Structure formats: structure tokens, C-alpha cells
Amino acid sequence: MMMNLKHSQQRGLTLIELMVALVISLLILAGLFTVYQSNQRGYRLNEGLMHTQENGRFAIDFLSRDIRMAAFPAKNTTIKGVLFSGSQNDVVDTSNHPSPSDALTLRHGTTGLLTADCAGNTPGNVDTANSMLNTTLNQYDIRNTGRINNRGQSIYALYCNGNELVEGIENMQVLYGVDTDYSRDYITDQYFTSNQVPNQDWSRVVTLRIALLASSVDERASAASAKTFDLLGTTLGPYNGTVTGIASDQKIRRVYTTTILLRNNITP
């Protein structure tokens, strides 16, 4: 009788209890997986945004420092006269540019005072084509690096004299601030593209306004964006496949704009 009583008190899990436990476990695992995915997306988004901001700010800083050096020293009128010779508006080159982008050419230096070019070489890129052997020439543009990202897309970068400076820069637009007053006061009155500068008189250019479109190298956003980007009057995008010739992607993009005073070009 005692053995039968003990045997009757031994119980296991019923099929229903086992199924309930499995369902609860699956719900917990699903919640954990959702949290993990959300954290992964947040990490990728923050990483892409950080790299985009870093590249954009570095490119703006590099250009600003070199532009402030343009036409150095101030008394060299020859350099002033061709300060931006060779700069171009809306360069179209499908092999090197994802969309029409500007090119910027800067000169500085003179005999005995040659400054390093953008690659750090002294003497650097000397303008022999225009017989200006005592000047350093820096030519900035946007090019295809020849590398691809995590989705097989081309990576673009800011280049100087053919040397890659900052990756993730997709477009550059430049406006030239001109002192149009008859009696010069060295204050910008109006901004022009390079081919619109009145009489191509670069000695009247006193400021430069530059806009860059920086992007994450890899696709980091959760979806393609329908947003467009305004670069000094030039509209780019959207990058969601709705515009012919612009591929859809999930890159993070930001516009960086700055205005730089040409200190050496405003000296009377």
C-alpha cells in the first residue's frame, strides 16, 4: 500500500505544460533577438554618421586652410591674376564623378618662398604649363577611388593633384564672392560660379563659398532616403531609385558648407 501511494505522487510535465513553456521561451528569445537587431541597427547608423561627419569636417578644414594660403605672398600680383585659373564649374566625367561637380585650382608661393603642395612635397606640383615655375599648384576635384563598399558600390573621394585626401566625399560646389563695386571696398557683393565671374577678373574675388556632400562609405541607414540635398543652389538626389541615373542606396549623407576669406587677395 505504501509503495502504491509513493508511485501515485510522482508526476512529470504534461504535453500542454511543455508546449506553454516552449511558447514562453520562444517569446523571450524573439524579444531578445529584436533588441539585438535594434542595437545592431543603431550601432551601424551611429558608426556611419560618425564617419560621415568626420570626413566632411576634415575635408572642409583641409580646403579652408589651403584656400587661406592662396596667392601667398600677398604682393605677388602674378599669382593673384591667375589665382583660380583652371577652376571649373560642373565638371561632367562619368568615370570619375557620380554627378556634375566643381573643380578648384589654387596657386601660392614665389621664388624662395615655395610652400608645400597638398601632398606635402616642396617644391610640389609646379605649374610649368603656364610658365609659372615659382608657384605651387593645387587642383582639387572629386573622383572615383576604384574601390567598392559593402554593397559593391563605387567609393568617391576628394582628390588633390591626383592624390586621394578624404574618402566619402561625393560632390563639391564652389561659389566665388566678388567685389563688384566700381570703387573697391574688398567686401563680397555677389556670388558667382567660376564661369560667371565678371570678365574673369579673379583679382576681385574676396571670398569662396564651398559646399561638400559627404556620405558614409558603406550602407548604414535602414532604408533608402527620399531626401534631396542643396549644395549652393545645386540639387542632388534623392537616392532612392526614383530619379533616372541615380542608383538607390542606403548611405548616410550630410552637406557641409563654409565661407572662406581670401586674405591675400584683398590686400590693396
Backbone torsions as a table, in degrees:
resi	resn	phi	psi	omega
1	MET	NA	-40.8	179.9
2	MET	-65.9	-41.3	-179.2
3	MET	-64.8	-39.4	178.9
4	ASN	-66.5	-34.3	179.3
5	LEU	-67.7	-44.7	178.5
6	LYS	-63.9	-38.6	-179.4
7	HIS	-65.5	-35.3	-178.5
8	SER	-72.5	-20.7	-179.5
9	GLN	-87.1	-8.9	179.2
10	GLN	-84.6	118.9	-177.1
11	ARG	-129.9	150.8	173.4
12	GLY	-116.5	-166.9	178.5
13	LEU	-83.9	136.1	174.7
14	THR	-78.2	166.8	-179.6
15	LEU	-61.9	-38.4	179.8
16	ILE	-65.8	-43.7	179.3
17	GLU	-63.3	-39.7	178.3
18	LEU	-64.2	-41.1	179.3
19	MET	-66.5	-40.1	177.8
20	VAL	-62.4	-43.1	179.5
21	ALA	-63.3	-39.8	178.9
22	LEU	-66.1	-40.8	179.4
23	VAL	-63.2	-44.1	178.8
24	ILE	-62.0	-41.9	179.0
25	SER	-63.2	-41.6	179.3
26	LEU	-65.6	-38.0	177.9
27	LEU	-64.2	-41.2	178.6
28	ILE	-64.6	-44.2	179.0
29	LEU	-64.0	-39.6	178.7
30	ALA	-63.4	-40.6	177.3
31	GLY	-64.1	-42.8	178.4
32	LEU	-64.4	-39.8	179.6
33	PHE	-66.5	-38.6	177.8
34	THR	-63.4	-43.3	178.0
35	VAL	-63.0	-41.2	179.2
36	TYR	-62.5	-45.5	179.0
37	GLN	-62.3	-42.1	179.3
38	SER	-62.2	-42.4	178.2
39	ASN	-65.1	-38.3	178.4
40	GLN	-64.8	-43.7	178.6
41	ARG	-64.0	-42.1	178.3
42	GLY	-62.8	-39.9	179.4
43	TYR	-65.2	-45.9	-180.0
44	ARG	-63.7	-40.5	179.8
45	LEU	-64.1	-46.4	-179.6
46	ASN	-65.7	-38.0	179.1
47	GLU	-65.7	-44.2	178.3
48	GLY	-64.2	-40.9	179.0
49	LEU	-65.6	-40.2	179.3
50	MET	-62.8	-45.5	-179.9
51	HIS	-67.6	-37.1	178.1
52	THR	-63.0	-46.3	179.2
53	GLN	-64.4	-40.9	-179.5
54	GLU	-63.8	-46.4	-179.3
55	ASN	-66.5	-43.2	179.9
56	GLY	-62.3	-45.8	-178.4
57	ARG	-69.1	-37.2	179.1
58	PHE	-66.4	-42.7	179.8
59	ALA	-63.2	-43.6	178.4
60	ILE	-62.5	-42.1	-179.7
61	ASP	-65.0	-41.7	-179.2
62	PHE	-64.2	-46.6	179.7
63	LEU	-64.2	-42.0	-177.6
64	SER	-60.9	-44.2	-178.6
65	ARG	-64.7	-39.9	-178.8
66	ASP	-73.1	-37.3	178.6
67	ILE	-63.5	-38.7	178.7
68	ARG	-66.0	-23.8	177.6
69	MET	-85.4	-11.6	-175.6
70	ALA	-58.5	141.7	179.7
71	ALA	70.5	12.7	176.3
72	PHE	-71.6	136.3	-5.4
73	PRO	-80.4	160.9	-170.9
74	ALA	-61.4	-28.9	-173.8
75	LYS	-81.7	-5.2	-179.1
76	ASN	-83.9	92.6	-175.9
77	THR	-67.6	-25.6	179.3
78	THR	-63.3	-43.6	179.7
79	ILE	-66.1	-39.4	178.7
80	LYS	-58.6	-42.2	-174.5
81	GLY	-62.7	-27.9	-178.8
82	VAL	-124.1	31.6	-174.3
83	LEU	-52.4	-43.2	-177.2
84	PHE	-116.4	20.8	179.8
85	SER	-60.1	128.8	-178.7
86	GLY	101.0	-12.9	175.4
87	SER	-66.6	144.6	-175.4
88	GLN	-131.7	150.5	177.3
89	ASN	-106.0	130.2	177.1
90	ASP	54.3	62.8	174.8
91	VAL	-71.5	126.6	-179.1
92	VAL	-112.6	112.3	179.1
93	ASP	-148.8	100.1	-173.0
94	THR	-63.0	-21.3	180.0
95	SER	-81.5	-24.4	-175.9
96	ASN	-116.0	-19.6	-174.1
97	HIS	-124.9	130.8	176.6
98	PRO	-70.9	-23.1	177.6
99	SER	-159.8	162.1	-178.5
100	PRO	-52.4	126.1	-175.1
101	SER	-135.9	154.0	180.0
102	ASP	-85.0	157.7	173.1
103	ALA	-120.3	143.3	-175.7
104	LEU	-127.0	129.8	178.2
105	THR	-117.3	129.4	179.8
106	LEU	-123.1	145.8	175.0
107	ARG	-126.3	143.9	171.5
108	HIS	-158.7	162.7	179.7
109	GLY	99.5	158.6	176.1
110	THR	-157.3	179.9	-175.8
111	THR	-52.0	125.8	177.6
112	GLY	81.2	-8.5	-177.8
113	LEU	-129.8	31.4	-179.4
114	LEU	-62.0	129.7	177.7
115	THR	-98.5	160.3	-179.8
116	ALA	-68.2	146.9	176.4
117	ASP	-83.0	-173.9	-174.7
118	CYS	-67.0	-16.4	176.9
119	ALA	-92.5	-0.4	179.2
120	GLY	86.2	10.5	-178.8
121	ASN	-90.9	136.1	174.6
122	THR	-134.4	119.4	-8.7
123	PRO	-67.6	148.1	-175.2
124	GLY	-100.8	-128.4	-177.4
125	ASN	-79.2	94.4	-176.4
126	VAL	-85.7	137.3	-177.8
127	ASP	-83.0	82.2	179.2
128	THR	-77.8	-25.8	-177.3
129	ALA	-62.4	-32.1	-179.5
130	ASN	-106.3	18.3	178.4
131	SER	55.8	36.2	176.7
132	MET	-110.8	72.7	-172.1
133	LEU	-71.3	-14.7	-176.7
134	ASN	-104.2	19.9	179.3
135	THR	-122.5	147.8	173.9
136	THR	-96.1	130.6	-175.3
137	LEU	-114.2	125.0	176.3
138	ASN	-119.7	120.6	-178.1
139	GLN	-114.8	116.2	-176.5
140	TYR	-104.5	136.9	174.2
141	ASP	-158.4	176.1	179.1
142	ILE	-106.9	131.6	-177.3
143	ARG	-137.8	164.2	172.8
144	ASN	-80.6	126.3	-178.0
145	THR	-75.0	-17.2	-175.0
146	GLY	87.7	-5.1	177.1
147	ARG	-98.0	164.1	177.6
148	ILE	-125.8	158.0	-178.5
149	ASN	-94.0	-163.2	-174.7
150	ASN	-70.3	-10.7	176.9
151	ARG	-114.7	15.5	177.5
152	GLY	77.4	16.4	-179.3
153	GLN	-92.8	150.4	-179.4
154	SER	-66.1	145.1	177.2
155	ILE	-105.4	127.3	179.8
156	TYR	-106.0	159.5	-175.9
157	ALA	-153.7	162.4	171.6
158	LEU	-82.7	128.0	-179.1
159	TYR	-116.4	152.8	171.4
160	CYS	-136.6	122.7	-177.5
161	ASN	53.0	34.9	178.5
162	GLY	82.3	1.2	179.4
163	ASN	-103.2	131.8	179.5
164	GLU	-70.7	130.3	179.6
165	LEU	-105.7	-56.1	-175.2
166	VAL	-138.8	121.7	178.0
167	GLU	-80.5	163.4	178.3
168	GLY	81.9	10.8	175.4
169	ILE	-101.3	115.0	-171.6
170	GLU	-98.0	-24.0	-176.1
171	ASN	-156.6	148.3	176.9
172	MET	-135.0	130.0	175.3
173	GLN	-123.3	135.8	-175.8
174	VAL	-126.7	133.2	171.6
175	LEU	-120.6	144.1	-175.6
176	TYR	-108.4	120.1	179.8
177	GLY	-83.5	117.2	-172.0
178	VAL	-111.7	137.2	170.6
179	ASP	-84.2	101.6	-174.3
180	THR	-93.9	-1.1	-179.6
181	ASP	-64.4	144.4	177.4
182	TYR	-61.6	-45.7	173.8
183	SER	-95.4	110.1	-171.2
184	ARG	-62.8	132.4	174.2
185	ASP	-121.5	3.5	176.2
186	TYR	59.9	34.5	175.5
187	ILE	-120.9	133.4	-179.3
188	THR	-64.3	127.0	177.4
189	ASP	-104.2	-30.1	-177.1
190	GLN	-158.3	148.7	178.3
191	TYR	-104.4	139.6	-178.6
192	PHE	-132.6	156.0	166.3
193	THR	-74.8	168.9	-173.3
194	SER	-61.6	-36.7	-178.5
195	ASN	-82.6	-1.5	179.7
196	GLN	-109.1	-1.9	179.1
197	VAL	-58.3	123.4	-175.1
198	PRO	-53.9	123.4	178.1
199	ASN	57.9	15.5	-177.2
200	GLN	52.2	36.3	-179.7
201	ASP	-89.3	90.4	-175.3
202	TRP	-73.1	-16.2	178.7
203	SER	-68.9	-16.0	178.4
204	ARG	-93.2	-0.8	177.2
205	VAL	-79.5	121.8	-176.6
206	VAL	-115.6	-17.2	176.8
207	THR	-142.6	157.8	172.3
208	LEU	-123.9	136.9	174.7
209	ARG	-115.6	123.9	-174.6
210	ILE	-123.8	138.2	174.4
211	ALA	-127.1	133.9	178.7
212	LEU	-121.5	141.1	171.4
213	LEU	-102.4	109.4	179.8
214	ALA	-102.0	146.3	-179.9
215	SER	-138.7	159.1	171.6
216	SER	-68.7	141.5	-179.4
217	VAL	-64.9	-48.0	178.2
218	ASP	-94.6	163.6	176.0
219	GLU	-76.1	118.9	-175.4
220	ARG	-122.7	-16.3	-179.6
221	ALA	-78.6	161.3	-177.9
222	SER	-79.9	-18.6	-179.9
223	ALA	-158.0	161.2	176.0
224	ALA	-67.0	144.0	-175.5
225	SER	-101.5	142.2	176.6
226	ALA	-92.1	9.5	-176.6
227	LYS	-76.3	143.3	172.2
228	THR	-106.1	161.1	-175.2
229	PHE	-126.7	128.9	-178.2
230	ASP	-100.3	114.8	177.5
231	LEU	-112.1	89.6	177.0
232	LEU	53.5	44.4	178.4
233	GLY	95.6	-10.6	175.9
234	THR	-97.7	121.1	-177.9
235	THR	-95.9	129.0	179.0
236	LEU	-120.9	145.7	179.8
237	GLY	93.4	-172.3	1.5
238	PRO	-76.2	165.4	-176.6
239	TYR	-109.7	50.2	180.0
240	ASN	-122.1	16.1	176.2
241	GLY	85.2	6.6	-178.5
242	THR	-90.1	-10.8	-179.7
243	VAL	-111.9	129.4	-179.7
244	THR	-61.6	130.9	179.1
245	GLY	91.5	-9.0	178.2
246	ILE	-114.3	113.1	-176.4
247	ALA	-70.9	150.5	176.2
248	SER	-79.5	136.8	175.7
249	ASP	-152.0	176.2	-178.8
250	GLN	-121.5	37.8	177.4
251	LYS	-78.3	155.1	173.0
252	ILE	-93.3	130.6	-177.2
253	ARG	-128.3	145.6	176.5
254	ARG	-142.9	148.8	176.8
255	VAL	-102.8	133.4	177.9
256	TYR	-121.7	126.3	-175.7
257	THR	-128.6	141.3	176.3
258	THR	-149.8	156.5	175.4
259	THR	-120.8	129.1	-174.2
260	ILE	-120.0	132.4	176.8
261	LEU	-81.8	130.7	176.1
262	LEU	-85.9	90.1	-172.6
263	ARG	-61.4	-36.8	-175.7
264	ASN	-84.8	-10.0	-179.0
265	ASN	-99.1	-2.5	-179.5
266	ILE	-109.7	3.3	178.4
267	THR	-75.9	120.4	-178.7
268	PRO	-59.2	NA	NA
